[in-house]
């Protein structure tokens, strides 16, 4: 059951990307009002996928069925869902004709988020292969929660409002994106510090 939910999350992520990729862009002066239904559908699918993330982990621990497959595929599904969604939000369909991005997500922000995920994943793989516990920190879990909340907030806001520059919806979208970006970067620091302490402040032995 938990592994089934994980696989379902990958399928839901693909559905989210499909819906967002089908948007006709770039946006007009009136925003993305013509794509309201698609944005709300994508937000709904994303929320369902995020719920499966919390549910499969809870069930795996409750039923004591934590498996190697789940340990590998579960974080993979999470990263596909989050990173894929932010990549779509930085796409041309969200480009504001007046300048900037209606979604508030710029390509360079996605690069920063991706770099953080790749760094932590690499560190975890290296140190856990040497028997070092590199499980998720509280900051990492908080980051995941914030990212999972940020995406539907952005999609629903853009579906309900044109997010004109200087408007409250535009401010909400921008603040949400920047807060998510800052927390994402900050959440990687404890992993770096842990790796530094384990290696004694030096390099990792080959």
Backbone torsions as a table, in degrees:
resi	resn	phi	psi	omega
1	UNK	NA	-52.1	178.6
2	UNK	-59.2	-42.8	179.0
3	UNK	-65.1	-33.3	176.6
4	UNK	-63.9	-39.0	177.5
5	UNK	-66.3	-37.0	178.6
6	UNK	-63.9	-45.5	178.1
7	UNK	-63.5	-38.3	177.9
8	UNK	-63.0	-34.2	179.6
9	UNK	-65.3	-37.8	176.2
10	UNK	-63.0	-43.1	179.0
11	UNK	-64.4	-41.2	178.2
12	UNK	-65.1	-38.4	177.4
13	UNK	-61.0	-43.7	178.1
14	UNK	-61.1	-37.6	178.7
15	UNK	-66.4	-40.5	177.8
16	UNK	-60.1	-46.9	-179.0
17	UNK	-64.3	-37.2	179.8
18	UNK	-63.8	-43.2	-179.9
19	UNK	-65.4	-46.1	-178.0
20	UNK	-68.5	-35.5	179.9
21	UNK	-70.4	-22.4	-179.0
22	UNK	-82.0	-7.9	178.7
23	UNK	-62.8	138.1	177.3
24	UNK	-87.0	122.5	-177.0
25	UNK	-137.0	178.3	1.1
26	UNK	-74.1	174.1	-177.2
27	UNK	-66.4	159.1	176.9
28	UNK	-96.6	-179.0	177.9
29	UNK	-61.0	-25.2	-179.7
30	UNK	-87.8	7.9	178.8
31	UNK	85.2	-142.4	-176.8
32	UNK	-112.5	32.7	-175.4
33	UNK	-60.8	-30.5	179.8
34	UNK	-71.9	-14.2	-178.8
35	UNK	-108.4	22.2	-175.0
36	UNK	-55.1	-47.5	-177.8
37	UNK	-62.1	-42.5	-179.3
38	UNK	-66.1	-40.0	179.3
39	UNK	-64.7	-43.4	179.1
40	UNK	-66.9	-37.7	177.7
41	UNK	-64.0	-44.9	179.0
42	UNK	-61.8	-40.7	178.3
43	UNK	-63.5	-42.2	179.3
44	UNK	-63.5	-44.7	178.5
45	UNK	-63.0	-39.9	179.6
46	UNK	-63.6	-43.6	-179.3
47	UNK	-62.2	-42.8	177.9
48	UNK	-60.9	-42.9	179.4
49	UNK	-63.1	-41.3	179.6
50	UNK	-65.2	-36.2	178.5
51	UNK	-65.6	-38.0	178.5
52	UNK	-63.5	-29.0	178.4
53	UNK	-63.7	-46.8	179.2
54	UNK	-68.7	-36.9	-175.0
55	UNK	-72.4	-42.6	-176.6
56	UNK	-67.3	-36.4	176.8
57	UNK	-66.2	-41.1	178.9
58	UNK	-63.2	-45.0	-178.3
59	UNK	-67.8	-38.2	-179.9
60	UNK	-62.3	-41.4	179.2
61	UNK	-72.5	-40.1	-177.8
62	UNK	-66.6	-39.9	-178.1
63	UNK	-93.3	-0.4	179.8
64	UNK	54.6	49.4	-179.6
65	UNK	-121.9	33.9	177.0
66	UNK	-65.6	124.2	-175.5
67	UNK	-121.8	162.6	176.6
68	UNK	-62.6	-38.9	177.7
69	UNK	-58.7	-45.2	180.0
70	UNK	-65.3	-39.0	-179.8
71	UNK	-64.2	-28.2	-179.5
72	UNK	-88.8	-48.6	-172.4
73	UNK	-77.8	-32.7	-177.7
74	UNK	-59.9	-53.6	177.6
75	UNK	-65.0	-30.5	176.3
76	UNK	-61.9	-45.4	179.5
77	UNK	-62.9	-40.1	178.6
78	UNK	-60.2	-47.6	-176.0
79	UNK	-69.1	-37.7	176.6
80	UNK	-60.4	-46.1	-178.6
81	UNK	-62.4	-50.4	-175.6
82	UNK	-71.0	-54.1	-176.4
83	UNK	-64.3	-41.5	178.7
84	UNK	-61.5	-39.8	179.5
85	UNK	-65.3	-42.8	179.5
86	UNK	-68.6	-34.2	175.5
87	UNK	-62.4	-43.6	177.9
88	UNK	-63.3	-40.1	-179.3
89	UNK	-66.9	-21.1	177.5
90	UNK	-93.8	6.9	-177.1
91	UNK	-79.5	170.5	-175.3
92	UNK	-63.3	-25.0	-179.1
93	UNK	-67.0	-16.7	179.0
94	UNK	-103.8	9.4	179.6
95	UNK	-72.5	128.5	-178.8
96	UNK	-86.5	123.8	179.4
97	UNK	-58.1	-22.4	179.9
98	UNK	-87.0	-0.1	-179.3
99	UNK	112.1	145.0	179.1
100	UNK	83.7	-162.6	-178.6
101	UNK	-125.8	129.8	177.1
102	UNK	-59.8	-33.8	-178.8
103	UNK	-76.9	-14.5	-176.0
104	UNK	79.3	-4.4	-176.9
105	UNK	-100.0	116.8	177.2
106	UNK	-100.0	152.9	-178.2
107	UNK	-52.3	-39.0	-178.0
108	UNK	-65.2	-28.3	177.4
109	UNK	-67.0	-39.6	178.2
110	UNK	-64.2	-37.9	178.1
111	UNK	-61.5	-42.0	179.3
112	UNK	-63.8	-45.6	179.7
113	UNK	-63.0	-43.4	179.1
114	UNK	-63.6	-41.3	179.9
115	UNK	-61.6	-41.2	178.6
116	UNK	-62.0	-45.4	-177.9
117	UNK	-65.6	-42.1	179.3
118	UNK	-65.3	-40.1	180.0
119	UNK	-63.5	-49.7	-178.1
120	UNK	-65.2	-41.4	179.2
121	UNK	-62.5	-40.6	179.0
122	UNK	-65.8	-45.7	178.6
123	UNK	-60.1	-44.0	-179.7
124	UNK	-61.7	-43.8	-179.0
125	UNK	-63.8	-42.6	-178.3
126	UNK	-66.4	-49.5	-173.8
127	UNK	-76.5	-36.2	178.1
128	UNK	-69.1	-27.4	175.6
129	UNK	-67.6	-17.4	177.3
130	UNK	-102.6	13.3	176.0
131	UNK	83.0	12.9	-179.8
132	UNK	-92.1	131.3	178.1
133	UNK	-69.3	117.3	-179.5
134	UNK	-128.1	41.5	-179.8
135	UNK	-68.2	166.1	-176.1
136	UNK	-61.5	140.3	177.0
137	UNK	-90.5	169.8	177.5
138	UNK	-61.2	-38.0	179.4
139	UNK	-66.1	-35.9	178.4
140	UNK	-66.5	-40.7	178.5
141	UNK	-67.3	-39.2	178.2
142	UNK	-64.3	-39.2	177.6
143	UNK	-59.7	-44.5	-179.1
144	UNK	-63.7	-41.5	178.9
145	UNK	-62.8	-45.6	-178.5
146	UNK	-64.0	-42.6	177.8
147	UNK	-62.1	-39.8	-178.7
148	UNK	-68.6	-25.9	177.9
149	UNK	-85.5	-35.5	-174.8
150	UNK	-63.6	-44.7	-175.7
151	UNK	-59.4	-52.6	178.6
152	UNK	-65.0	-31.5	176.5
153	UNK	-60.2	-45.8	179.9
154	UNK	-62.8	-47.3	-176.9
155	UNK	-65.1	-44.8	-178.9
156	UNK	-67.2	-40.9	179.0
157	UNK	-60.4	-44.9	-179.8
158	UNK	-69.3	-27.5	178.4
159	UNK	-72.8	-31.8	-174.6
160	UNK	-96.9	-14.1	-176.3
161	UNK	-148.6	151.8	-179.3
162	UNK	-77.4	-7.6	177.3
163	UNK	53.8	54.3	177.5
164	UNK	-63.0	147.6	178.8
165	UNK	-55.5	131.8	179.7
166	UNK	87.7	-7.7	-179.8
167	UNK	-81.1	163.0	178.5
168	UNK	-61.8	-45.4	177.6
169	UNK	-58.1	-40.5	179.1
170	UNK	-63.6	-38.7	178.9
171	UNK	-66.2	-40.9	180.0
172	UNK	-61.7	-45.8	-179.8
173	UNK	-62.3	-48.1	-177.5
174	UNK	-63.2	-45.6	-179.8
175	UNK	-63.3	-39.7	179.5
176	UNK	-62.2	-44.2	-178.6
177	UNK	-65.9	-46.4	-177.9
178	UNK	-66.5	-39.1	177.7
179	UNK	-62.8	-42.4	178.8
180	UNK	-63.6	-42.1	-180.0
181	UNK	-63.6	-45.9	-178.5
182	UNK	-64.0	-44.9	-180.0
183	UNK	-66.1	-36.8	178.9
184	UNK	-60.8	-45.9	178.5
185	UNK	-65.9	-46.5	-179.2
186	UNK	-59.7	-37.8	-176.8
187	UNK	-67.3	-17.7	178.9
188	UNK	-81.7	-18.5	-176.7
189	UNK	-61.8	-46.0	179.0
190	UNK	-57.7	-34.1	177.9
191	UNK	-67.6	-41.2	177.2
192	UNK	-63.3	-42.1	179.4
193	UNK	-65.1	-39.3	179.0
194	UNK	-64.3	-43.6	179.4
195	UNK	-63.5	-39.0	179.8
196	UNK	-64.9	-42.8	-179.5
197	UNK	-66.9	-43.3	-177.7
198	UNK	-63.6	-37.4	-178.0
199	UNK	-84.9	2.1	177.9
200	UNK	70.6	23.5	179.3
201	UNK	81.9	4.4	-179.7
202	UNK	-117.4	-162.2	-179.5
203	UNK	-80.5	162.4	177.5
204	UNK	-83.2	131.1	-178.9
205	UNK	-65.0	143.1	-179.7
206	UNK	-76.0	NA	NA
